[in-house]
Amino acid sequence: MMSEQAKSSIDQTKLHDLLFDVRRSVRYHNRRRLFYDRICKGSDALTAIFGSATIITLLGSTKVVPPETPMYMAGITAILSVINLVFDTKENARLHHDLARDFITIEKNLIAPHLTPEKFAEAEARRLDIEAEEPPVLKVLDLTCHNDLLKAMGYEEEHYYKIGFWRSAFANFFDLFPGSIKKAG
């Protein structure tokens, strides 16, 4: 059992802030993983369907579809393959899965009953090590995860950031003017 002295020597505000940052990072990386998984699975499914020589042959030999349909299907297959190659969706999904898992490990250490100042310092250092290896963070998506966590923790809306529809819609692709996002309160 942790002594009261060790417990009181950990600044509770710093502990809260670190836990919040770690939990936000878990949400962020889970969203990124889900995004890459969806692209990968969707493009794999469409590539399998449109790339099937049988489907293309059957459609090309019928009078139901225009004769150029097989050509379009082949083009779509090529484009989807290039998207998977360029965005490396499977590898990125795995990367974000691993990063989320690393942050969850930190969270587990922070909520352990025997948290000492030394273990707290180790958790802070580990978080910085992970962040040094992360790909650049999409700020709008990060703020969206921030809002989600505030909501899950029961915070008032005055602490949320105002993120419009278009920013949210493109948050997994790129940032739309993240510097102009302000808090609601």
N, C-alpha and C positions, 0 to 999 in steps of 0.2 A: 504494500500500500504506500502511496506517495505521501511523504511527510507534508505537513501544512506549510512548513518553511519553503520547501522546494516548490510547492504549488503556488504560494504567494509570490515567489521570486520571478515567476513568468508573468510578464505584462499581459493582462487579459485582453487589452485592446489590440496588442500585436498578435496575440494568438487568434483572436477573432478575424483580424485582417488577413492573416496568413491562411486560415481555414477558408475564408471567403474566396481568396484568390485561387487557391487550389481547387475548390469546388467549381468555381467559374471555369477554370481550365479544363476540368473533366467534362463539363457540359460542352465547351467549345470543341474539344477534340472528338467527342461523341457525335456532334453535329457534322463535323468535317468528314468523319468516317462514314456516316450515313449518307452524306452527299456523294462521296466517291463510290460507295457501294451501289447506290441507285443508278448512277451514270454507267458504271461497269455492267451491272446486271441488265439494265435496259438496253444498252448497246449490244451486249452479247446476245440477248434474245432476238433483237431485230436483225442482227448480223446472221444469226442461225436461220431465221425465217427467210430473209431476203437473199441470203447467200446460197440457199438451197437450189441446186441445179434442177431438181425435179420441179419445184414450184415455178421457177423461171421458165423452164421448158413448157410446162402445162399452160401457164398464162400466155406465153408467146404463141401457142398453137390454137388458142381459142379466139373466137370472134367477140367475146364478152368484153375484153379489155383492149385498150388501144395497143397497137404493135410496139410502141416505144416503152411500154411499162417495164418489160424486163431490163431495158437499158437504165431506166430510173432506179430500179431496185438494185442493180449492180453498182450504180453511183452512190446510193445511200449506204450500201454495204462498205464501200471503200471509204466514205467519209466517216462512218462510225468506227472503222478500224483505225483510221488516223487519229480520231479523238482519243481513243483508248491508248494509242501509242504516245501521243504528245502529252497528254495529261497523266499518263502512267497511273490510271485510276486504281488498279489493284495494289500497287506499291504504296500509293498515298493513303488508301484506306487502311492498310496494315500499319503504316507509320502512325497515323492518328489513333488507331487502336492501342498501339504500344505506348504512346504518350499519355493517353487517358489512363491506362493501367498504371503507369509510373506515378501519375498524380494521385490516383486512388491509394497507392501504397503510402504516399506521404500523408494523406488524410487519415488513414488507419493509424499511423504512428502518432499523429497529433491528437487523436481522440482516445488514445490508449490511457488506461488508468494510471500508469506510472510515468507520465510525462515529466521529464526533468528539464532544467534549463539547457543542459548539454544536448539532450535529444531534440529539444526545440531548435537549437542552433543548427544541428545536423539537418533537420527538416528544411530550414530556411536555405541552407547551403545546397541541399539536393534539389530544391525547387529552382534555384538559380542555375544549377548544372543542366537541368532538363530544359529550361527556357533558352539557354545558350545553344542548344541543339535543335530547337524548334524551327520550322519554316516561318517566314514572316506572318504575323497575325493579321487577319482581316479585322480591322477596328470595329466596323459596323456589326459584324457577327459577334465579336467579343462583347460589345455593349448590349446586344440582344440577349446573350447568355447572362450578362450582368443583371438585366431586368428580370429574366426568368428566375434567377436565383433569389433576387429580392422578393419576388412574388412567392416563391416556395418557402421563404423564411418569414413571410408575413409582414414585410416592410410596407410602409405607406407609399402611395404613388408619388409623393413629392421627391422621393429618392431615385425614381426611374428616369431614364433618358428617353426623350421623345424621338422615336425613330419612325419615319414615314413609311408608307406602303412600298414605294419604289426602292428605297434603301433596303428594306427587309427582303423584297423580292430578289434583289441581286446580291445580297450579303455573302453568299457562298461563292460568287464569281469574282467580285471586285468591290472596292469601297467607293461609294458615291458621297463625296464631300464630307468625310467623317469629322473634320474639324468644326463644322457648323452645327453639330449635334449638341443640344443643350439639355440640362436636367429639367424635368417638369416643374419642380418647385423652386 
